[in-house]
Amino acid sequence: MIINIRKALFTDIDHILEIEQESINSWTPTQFIQELSNEFSTFLVCEYNNSIAGYIIAWKIADEIQLNSIAVKRSFRKQGIGSRLLSEICKDDSGRSFTSVFLEVRSGNSDAIRFYTDNGFTKTGLREKYYNDDDAVLMEKKL
Ligand SMILES: CC(C)(COP(=O)(O)OP(=O)(O)OC[C@H]1O[C@@H](n2cnc3c(N)ncnc32)[C@H](O)[C@@H]1OP(=O)(O)O)[C@@H](O)C(=O)NCCC(=O)NCCS
């Protein structure tokens, strides 16, 4: 499998929105565009055979990483792309190293919770009704 992980560009946004709409469907185009110029944000895409197969967005503040969004195009799932994106975003960056990565996930999103657990995350808490219609499971991975 030939995959390439690189920084997201403005010209990727339409493809990213397609993946978002078939996955989580909660971010607006404006939110994605803002992440391209947010100084704390790392926004990466995965290209698979020259098409955008997935993306990941995280904020890197001090020595911590807050994972804000990850999705892989449905037809490309279960091939290791999500794990590659996760591992890429956790790498040391321009001489900076990180101690932990944090995230919140809907308690009903069992596929994602299993994916994070398989990738070394543990559950650290629960925020009741964080999403109005669902609780948030808090997860952390020590790096
Ligand atoms: C969660 C998500 C990003 C995972 O992406 P992915 O590319 O499918 O992730 P991976 O392929 O690395 O791992 C997924 C599973 O496929 C398995 N897998 C990976 N490569 C495989 C291969 N070559 N053959 C068979 N299975 C494989 C992994 O072991 C893993 O198993 P699991 O079901 O026990 O977790 C994806 O399901 C998604 O986009 N979901 C919708 C959006 C979402 O919920 N995001 C999280 C919000 S917090």
PDBQT file of the ligand as one rigid body, heavy atoms in Angstrom, charges set to zero:
ROOT
HETATM    1  C1  LIG A 201     -11.776   5.365  13.915  1.00  0.00    +0.000 C 
HETATM    2  C2  LIG A 201     -11.187   5.381  12.487  1.00  0.00    +0.000 C 
HETATM    3  C3  LIG A 201     -10.465   6.703  12.246  1.00  0.00    +0.000 C 
HETATM    4  C4  LIG A 201     -10.168   4.220  12.359  1.00  0.00    +0.000 C 
HETATM    5  O1  LIG A 201      -9.571   4.306  11.057  1.00  0.00    +0.000 OA
HETATM    6  P1  LIG A 201      -8.980   2.996  10.310  1.00  0.00    +0.000 P 
HETATM    7  O2  LIG A 201      -8.164   3.452   9.176  1.00  0.00    +0.000 OA
HETATM    8  O3  LIG A 201     -10.079   2.033  10.040  1.00  0.00    +0.000 OA
HETATM    9  O4  LIG A 201      -8.032   2.424  11.476  1.00  0.00    +0.000 OA
HETATM   10  P2  LIG A 201      -7.048   1.156  11.398  1.00  0.00    +0.000 P 
HETATM   11  O5  LIG A 201      -7.207   0.464  10.092  1.00  0.00    +0.000 OA
HETATM   12  O6  LIG A 201      -5.709   1.618  11.802  1.00  0.00    +0.000 OA
HETATM   13  O7  LIG A 201      -7.640   0.263  12.575  1.00  0.00    +0.000 OA
HETATM   14  C5  LIG A 201      -9.008  -0.121  12.593  1.00  0.00    +0.000 C 
HETATM   15  C6  LIG A 201      -9.130  -1.638  12.740  1.00  0.00    +0.000 C 
HETATM   16  O8  LIG A 201      -8.706  -2.270  11.554  1.00  0.00    +0.000 OA
HETATM   17  C7  LIG A 201      -7.778  -3.308  11.858  1.00  0.00    +0.000 C 
HETATM   18  N1  LIG A 201      -6.817  -3.425  10.753  1.00  0.00    +0.000 N 
HETATM   19  C8  LIG A 201      -5.815  -2.565  10.461  1.00  0.00    +0.000 A 
HETATM   20  N2  LIG A 201      -5.148  -3.003   9.369  1.00  0.00    +0.000 NA
HETATM   21  C9  LIG A 201      -5.788  -4.149   8.973  1.00  0.00    +0.000 A 
HETATM   22  C10 LIG A 201      -5.580  -5.050   7.908  1.00  0.00    +0.000 A 
HETATM   23  N3  LIG A 201      -4.593  -4.878   7.029  1.00  0.00    +0.000 N 
HETATM   24  N4  LIG A 201      -6.444  -6.085   7.804  1.00  0.00    +0.000 NA
HETATM   25  C11 LIG A 201      -7.454  -6.265   8.682  1.00  0.00    +0.000 A 
HETATM   26  N5  LIG A 201      -7.701  -5.459   9.727  1.00  0.00    +0.000 NA
HETATM   27  C12 LIG A 201      -6.861  -4.407   9.860  1.00  0.00    +0.000 A 
HETATM   28  C13 LIG A 201      -7.126  -2.829  13.132  1.00  0.00    +0.000 C 
HETATM   29  O9  LIG A 201      -6.573  -3.905  13.865  1.00  0.00    +0.000 OA
HETATM   30  C14 LIG A 201      -8.281  -2.207  13.851  1.00  0.00    +0.000 C 
HETATM   31  O10 LIG A 201      -9.037  -3.212  14.494  1.00  0.00    +0.000 OA
HETATM   32  P3  LIG A 201     -10.174  -2.872  15.575  1.00  0.00    +0.000 P 
HETATM   33  O11 LIG A 201     -11.467  -2.987  14.829  1.00  0.00    +0.000 OA
HETATM   34  O12 LIG A 201      -9.991  -3.886  16.618  1.00  0.00    +0.000 OA
HETATM   35  O13 LIG A 201      -9.919  -1.446  16.060  1.00  0.00    +0.000 OA
HETATM   36  C15 LIG A 201     -12.290   5.132  11.421  1.00  0.00    +0.000 C 
HETATM   37  O14 LIG A 201     -13.060   4.004  11.796  1.00  0.00    +0.000 OA
HETATM   38  C16 LIG A 201     -13.228   6.307  11.218  1.00  0.00    +0.000 C 
HETATM   39  O15 LIG A 201     -12.961   7.202  10.398  1.00  0.00    +0.000 OA
HETATM   40  N6  LIG A 201     -14.353   6.338  11.942  1.00  0.00    +0.000 N 
HETATM   41  C17 LIG A 201     -15.342   7.417  11.783  1.00  0.00    +0.000 C 
HETATM   42  C18 LIG A 201     -14.838   8.689  12.386  1.00  0.00    +0.000 C 
HETATM   43  C19 LIG A 201     -14.638   8.567  13.880  1.00  0.00    +0.000 C 
HETATM   44  O16 LIG A 201     -15.415   7.923  14.592  1.00  0.00    +0.000 OA
HETATM   45  N7  LIG A 201     -13.560   9.215  14.382  1.00  0.00    +0.000 N 
HETATM   46  C20 LIG A 201     -13.237   9.235  15.794  1.00  0.00    +0.000 C 
HETATM   47  C21 LIG A 201     -14.010  10.299  16.473  1.00  0.00    +0.000 C 
HETATM   48  S1  LIG A 201     -13.418  10.562  18.126  1.00  0.00    +0.000 SA
ENDROOT
TORSDOF 0
